[in-house]
């Protein structure tokens, strides 16, 4: 995997988590600006998915096994969109908490992806 991309995805995910966590602290639901942030983080995760698949197609292999790597790669791509969808059904502060949790989970998935690849 590309280390800079992994750090960028993880850092943006944590920034999104902090932003939505602050909104939850202020008793606010997710707003349009939060969804723009989720789109940016989701786009970065999607770029990482494409890069991972291209590297696998090119012959590179993760150190800890292909199936687990693919599971984490796909999970990281759908983590924030799933949290955003769930926040739409809960238009209270708990929707913001859900997105904040999704951002933290994505950051943890990024660390694990880096470990699985052999970083």
Secondary structure, DSSP 8 states (H G I E B T S, - for coil): --HHHHHHHHHHHHHHHHHHHHHHHTT----HHHHHHHHHHHHHHHHHHHHHHHHHHTT---TT-HHHHHHHHHHHHHHHHHHHHHHHH--SHHHHHHHHHHHHHHHHHHHHHHHHHT-
